[in-house]
Amino acid sequence: MTTQKVAIVTGAASGIGLRLATTLVNKNWRVALLDINQEAGSALATTLGPSTLFIPTDVSSYASQSAAFAQAFSHFGRIDALCANAGIVDRWSLYDLAGTAEGKTVADVPDEPDLAATEVDFKGVVYGVRLAVHFMRFNPEEGVSGGKKIVVTSSIAGAVPHPALPEYSAAKAGVVGLVRAIAPVLREKEGIAVSCVCPGLAATAVLPGFVVEAVGDALLTKVDDVVKAYLAYLEVEGEEKAGEVVEVVGGSVDVVPPPRVSTQLGKEMMVAGMGPIFGALHGGESKVDLSGFF
Ligand SMILES: NC(=O)c1ccc[n+]([C@@H]2O[C@H](COP(=O)([O-])OP(=O)(O)OC[C@H]3O[C@@H](n4cnc5c(N)ncnc54)[C@H](O)[C@@H]3O)[C@@H](O)[C@H]2O)c1
């Protein structure tokens, strides 16, 4: 029987995921490294050694991510934490500022956009949550303590809208909303604490060098500070911080206050609708205490 906790880290081959995976290994966790980048992922597993397993994965594909979870579970025998961290930014311009109506007709409809950022940053996290809930149900009871955790990497651009990265910003806001929506239910029903880290701009591969230069050292967030925010969720006992969303900017970690319906009527409406909607869709009662939630 192992006393080591097991984490799945997506996007583990670079940047925040790489530092997080390395830190967890140094703290005696065993880590499944999931990434689409096979070369960097294999190299990292070689560096970190036998307490890791690299599994080439495209998180935006349910088949790929579910096969990776199955492999991780079969290799390590349990999954204590999912760090849903893989992410990419917009691959197209929603504004198309260079485009004009000149020389075109109304029938020249723009090409279908490449929504890869939504696929990875939003769909990939939804898939990960679904899989984590399933596999964590099969964790052996004995072994390790600390509780089951899901931590999602959103972004400062998910905590507040970012006009320069509209698709990314919306997808990252989507996962903030997802975390807030599911945390009370997964805590109550599954004993899983779900939380969310929203890093400020950090000098990793996702950020082009010219942006890093323009922002400058004084305003950049250190990857180590993002990892510390992650550890605060992974290392806390139980579900105390379930539903929490934090911004990590510079060395500061601040809770992002949850949005609330602005009128009393609206709050009562939301509470009144919750039971019937939940029952119809999920076939049971949420048993969630909604006082103050809306
Ligand atoms: N660096 C920043 O400024 C910043 C700020 C806020 C949020 N974030 C978020 O932090 C997370 C980590 O990014 P990072 O800064 O370490 O960037 P990074 O580019 O260094 O790392 C991202 C990793 O995700 C992997 N990846 C991309 N698509 C994938 C897919 N389909 N399946 C599996 N893996 C995939 C990449 O191969 C890479 O290893 C991302 O979600 C990113 O949006 C980064």
The ligand as an ORCA input file, in Angstrom:
! r2SCAN-3c Opt
* xyz 0 1
  N       1.766     32.253    -18.581
  C       0.784     33.107    -18.357
  O       0.938     34.333    -18.473
  C      -0.549     32.608    -17.920
  C      -1.425     33.506    -17.305
  C      -2.670     33.055    -16.914
  C      -3.028     31.746    -17.096
  N      -2.148     30.908    -17.686
  C      -2.598     29.515    -17.860
  O      -1.690     28.650    -17.229
  C      -1.789     27.357    -17.824
  C      -0.397     26.842    -18.106
  O       0.197     27.645    -19.118
  P       1.728     28.050    -19.111
  O       1.789     29.497    -18.831
  O       2.481     27.129    -18.254
  O       2.029     27.864    -20.661
  P       2.912     26.772    -21.421
  O       2.642     27.010    -22.850
  O       4.307     26.853    -20.931
  O       2.290     25.380    -20.963
  C       1.067     24.890    -21.463
  C       1.201     23.385    -21.654
  O      -0.071     22.891    -22.098
  C       0.187     21.918    -23.109
  N      -0.980     21.749    -23.969
  C      -1.454     22.608    -24.907
  N      -2.513     22.070    -25.541
  C      -2.723     20.853    -24.980
  C      -3.674     19.814    -25.199
  N      -4.623     19.920    -26.158
  N      -3.613     18.706    -24.423
  C      -2.649     18.580    -23.491
  N      -1.706     19.519    -23.256
  C      -1.758     20.648    -23.974
  C       1.384     22.483    -23.874
  O       2.027     21.493    -24.645
  C       2.229     23.020    -22.734
  O       3.115     22.044    -22.252
  C      -2.644     27.539    -19.070
  O      -3.963     27.099    -18.813
  C      -2.617     29.029    -19.300
  O      -3.742     29.495    -19.987
  C      -0.914     31.285    -18.095
*
